[in-house]
Amino acid sequence: MTKHITTLILGAGAAGLMCAAHAGPDTLVVDHAKAPGEKIRISGGGRCNFTNLHAGPENFLSENIHFAKSALSRYTQWDFIDLVDRHKIAWHEKTLGQLFCDISAKEIIAMLLSQMQPADLWLQTEISDVTHDGSHFHATLTRQGQATRVIARNLVLATGGKSIPKMGATGLAYRLAEQFGHRVTDTRPALVPLTFDGPAKAQFAALSGTSVPARVGCNGTQFDEGMLFTHRGLSGPSILQISSFWREGDTLSLHLRPDLDLFATLRDRRTISGAKALTTILSDLLPKALVQHLAEATHITGKLADQSDAALRTLTETLTDWRVRPTSSEGYRTAEVTLGGIATDGLSSKTMESAHLPGLYAIGEAVDVTGWLGGYNFQWAWSSAVAAGRAISQP
């Protein structure tokens, strides 16, 4: 059986569904999953952090830091918020501009499915034998044991990256991009917990479940958000953020309680609570389990009144520049996104179309554009998808 269409979109995730909504009629979206938008469904604890009020080019990593500017400026977070409002989906801002559905991420999926009509959607479909004959793309799509040869003028790579393989991530977009002459940058897990070996792993495992506000820095970049100790190492928003900038062998600087001037606070407490143990006072400022760990590691003892300014300064310097060296990360298994991807030098920043193979497009996470934690990667999915969809639908 042979099916002739205008546009074949590989991937029914955020970018693929959004692109279908703008690509015009005679569009087919295919995915191997049982349901569309699975990463949307599980994101944000089931409420989907669908964009960020502060989304801009400065919140993205790429070989070419300017590449995302065009798409992000032509379809902004305000455009997506307007779409959400028109579909009467209630939402709220959580922290740092992060927007979530009040009820369920499934509302976003339903909205996208309604927007993409009358495009077709084939789920539980295997993709193979993707080729180009000089004018059209050919692909064999198999579902329910039946193979269909699809011939399309346009092919959109929207299958994402390698993150969360249990949901079917395979890196298919990278393989097809290379097949059609595109370069793929080095890829690695991003927005991912970091892990330790040896004594550090054992020490942090004892603190598993303990969280604390922290400014985490590495390679000239730092983030102020929560940090969480796990049985394998460190997690929490600040760690996930810095993981995109960290590389094996790098050391992290942990500034605990960046919202407080710890030295001034301890010095003031010395005046009114000097008779109390230093660890007792610290436990008012930091989790008790963490204070106990630090007391053993740095020999914190005695009453607060016994601490000179110099001693307090030394202590607070330790608490505001605690150096740790992760061994690795938890990998693609828990990474929210993939850093790197299809190189932007082979794509148009305005249309996301291949520079040397007309009709081939790459969008979303498959492209070497990676956002910060907090709704930025969804915004890139929406913006890049609209750029491609509008280009495809133009006569």
N, C-alpha and C positions, 0 to 999 in steps of 0.2 A: 504494500500500500504506500502511495506517495501523497504527500500533502504540501501544497504550495502556499506560503504565507509571506507577509512583508517583513515581520520582525519576530525573531526567536530570542527570548530572554531566558538565560540559564540561571535559575535561582529564584525561589519564591520567598526571599527574606525581605528585609526593610527596603533595600535598594531596588530589588527586582520588582516588587509590587508597586513601588512608587513610580518606577520607570514606566510600567505598563499603563499607569493612569494617565500618562502624558504622551505615549508613543503613537497613539492613534489606533484606528481599527486594524483588523487582520494581524493581531499580535497574539503570540502564544508564550505563556510562562510555564516552565517545567521545573520540577524539583523531585528529588528522590524521597523526600520526607512524606509522612502520612498527613501532615497538616501544614498549612502555610505559616510563615512568620514565627517559627518556633523560638528563635532567639529574642524576638519581641516579647513573646508570651512569658518567658522566664526572667526577663530583665527587670531590674528595680524591685526585686522581691515580688514579682507578679503585677507590678503597677506601672512598669515601663517609664524610665527616665528619658522621655522622648525628645527633649532638646534642652538647651541651656540659654538663659537670658543673655549671657555674656559671650555667646559663640562668635568667634572671629578667627582670622588666620593665625593669630598669635597662639591659639590653643591647639595647634596641630604640628605634628612632626612629619618631615618628609625630606628627601634628598633636595628637593626644590621647595623651600619654604613659601614661595610665592604662588605655587601652582593652585592652591585651593581658593585663592582670593576671588577669582572670577565667579565660580559656581556659588560660593558662599554669599557673595554680594547680590547675586541675581535671584536667589531663592534663600531668604533669610529665616532665622528662627521665628520672626514675626509672621512670616507667610505661613509657616507650619502651625503656629499657634492659632492663626485665623482659621485654618482648615479644621483644626480640632474644635474650635468654638462653633463653627458652622455645623458641625456634627453633634453639637451639644454634649461633648464629653467634658465632664467636670475635672478640673485639675488644680494642683496646688504647687507652690514653690516650697521645696524642702530646705535646703541650705545652698549657699553659693550659687544661686541662680538655677539650680536643678529643678526641672519641672516633671511632675509625676501625675498619672491619672489618679483621681480620687478612689475609683472603684476597681478597675481591672485593665491590664494590658491588652486583654482580648478586645476591648473597645477600639484600640488603635488598629488591630488586625482587621476587625470588621469594617472600619472606616476605609482602609486601604483596599479591601476587596470590593467595596461598593464603588470606589473611585476608579478601579481598573476595568470595570465593565465597559464595553462588551468583550474585552480580551478573554481568551481562553486560559484555563489553568489546568495543567495536568500534574497530578501528584503521584507519588510512588512510581516514578518514571526514571528509567536508567538512560543515561546519555552515552553514546559511543560513536566512533567513526565520524568525528567532526572534521570536515574538509572545506576547501574553497576552490571553485573551478575557474576563477578569474572574474566572475560576475556575481555568483551566488554562493551562499554557505549551504552545505549539506550535512545532515546529522541523522543518525539512527536513534530513534526514541522507542524504548520498549516498556510497555505497561501491560499488566495482566497477561503476560506471555506473548503479546502481539507486538511485532516490530513495525514501526512506521518510518518511512524515509521522508524527512522534512527538508524542504528547499526554501531558503529564506534570503531576502536581499540584505537584511541586517541581522547581526548576531551581537547580543549584549552579554558580557561576562559579569554576572552578579552573584556568583556562588560564594563570596566571602573569602576568608583566609583559612588558617589551620586551627583556630581556637575552638575549644570544646568539641573534640573529635567524637565524643559519645553522641553528639547530635548530628553526626554525619559529615563534619568538616573534612575535606580531602585535599584542598589545594588545587582543585580542578582548573580554576581560572588561571593559575600560574602556568600549568602545563599547556593549556591551550594558547595562552599569550606567547609563550616561548615557541610553540609550534608555528605560530603565525609571524614570527620574527621579532617579537618584543623582548626586551630585557627585563628580568625580574631581580630586584635588589635582594640582598640578604634579608631573610625573615627570622623573626624570633618572637617568643611569647611576650605580650605586653599587658599592662594592667593586671599584674599577677603577683601573688604572694611570693616572698623570698624565703629561702631555706638555708639552714646551717648544718654543719657536720661537727662531730667531736664534742668537746666540753660545752661550747656555746649552744648546741642543739639541746643538750641535756638541761642546761640552765634555763633556756627559754621554754622548754617543755613544762618545767615546773611552774611557769607563769602562765600556762595556756589558759586563755579566756580573760586575761587581764588587759584592760584597755586604758589608754592615756592620751590626752592631746599632745601632739608632737610636731615639731618642725623638722622634717627629714630632708637632708641635703645630699647631693651627689653631683659631681661634675659641673658645678656652677649653677645648679638649679635646686630649688627647695620648695616644699609644699607644707602648709600648715593645716593639718586635719587630724583625725583620730588615728591612732596606731594600736594594733592588736597583737598580742603575743599568742602564738599557736604552738601546737605540739611539734611542729617542724621548724618554726622560725618566726617571721613577722608578717603581718597582714594589716588590713585596715586601709582607709582611703589614702592616707599619706604615703604608705608603702606601695600601694598599687600605682599611685601617680609616679613615684620616683622610679619604679621598675622599668619604665620606658626609657629612662636616662642611664640606668645602671648597667654595667657590663661585668662579667666574671672577673674577679680580682679587685674590683673597686671597693672602697670603704664608704660606708654611710656615716653621716654625722646626725645624731639624734639630739634634738633640743627639746627636753621635756617641759611641758607647761609653758609654751611660748607666750601665752596670754598673761603670764605673771612675771614680774621682776623678782625672781626667787631670792636674790641677795637682799634686796630691800625688805622683802616680806619676812625673811628669817631674822634680819637685824631688828625689825620692829617687834617681832614676836619675842625676841630675846629680852626686850624691855618689860614686857607684861607677862611672859610665861617662861622665864628663864630657868625655873626650877624643874621644868619638864624635860624628859629625855629628848635628845635631838631627833631620834627615830619617831617618837610620838608626834612631834610637831610636823615632821616630814610626811607622816601618814595622814595629816590633815590636808596636805597639798598633792600627794601622789597616792596611788593605790597601795594599801598596806603590804600586799605580797611583793610588790616591786621594791618598796622601801627595804623590806627584809633581805631581798636579793642584793640590793645595792650596798646595804650595811655589811653584808658578808664579803662582798667583792672589794669594797673600798675601805673597810674597817671604820665605819661610822659608829662612834661610841660617845658616851658622856652626856651631860646635861647641856641644854642650849646655852645656858649662862656661861659655861666654860669655854665656849667657842669665840675666839677672837675674830675681828673683821677679816683678817688674813685667812683664817681657817674657813670661815664662811665663804669667802671669795673662792678659795680652792675647791670647796665642795660644790658650789653652784656652777663653777666652770666645768666640773665633771658632769653635772646634770644637764648642762646646756650644750655640751659638745662630747657626747658619749659616742665613741667610735666603735663601730662593728663592721665586720666583713662577711657578708653572706657568701655561701658557697655556690648556690644556684638558685633557680626558681622552681615553682611547682609545675612549670611547663605548660604546654597547650591544654592540658587536661582541665585546668581551672582558669587559664588566661581569658580575659574578657575580649581581647582583640589580638590581631597579629600585627606586629610592627614591621613595616616594609611591605613589599608587594610589587605589582606591575609598575615599572619605572615610568615616571611622569614625562620623561623626555620623548617618549614615543606617543604621547597623547595630546590632544588639543585641550587646553584648560577651559575653553568656552563650551565645547560640545562633548568632551570625553571620548571623541572618536580617534581611532588609530591614525597616526600621521602618514602611514604608508599603505594601509589596507582599508579603503573606503567601505563603510558598512559595519566595521568591527568597533565595538564600544566596550569600555571597562568602567565600572562604577563601584562605589561603596568600599568595603573593607578590602576588596581584591587589589585596589590601587595603593600605591605607596603614599598614603595620606592617613595618619593615625592621630586621633584626637585624645585629649586628656579624658580622665574619668569625669562623668557628670553630665551625660547627654550629648557630648560633642560628637561622638562617633555616629549616633543616630542622625544628627543634623547633617553630617557629611553624607550619609546615605541619602537623605532627602534631597540635598542640594545637588549632588552629582547625578542622581537619578533624574531629576527634573531637567538638568542641563542636557543629558543624553536624550531623554524622551522628547523634549521640545525640538531638538535638532532632527530627530528621526521623523517627527510629524510634519515638519516644514515641507511644502511642496517643492 
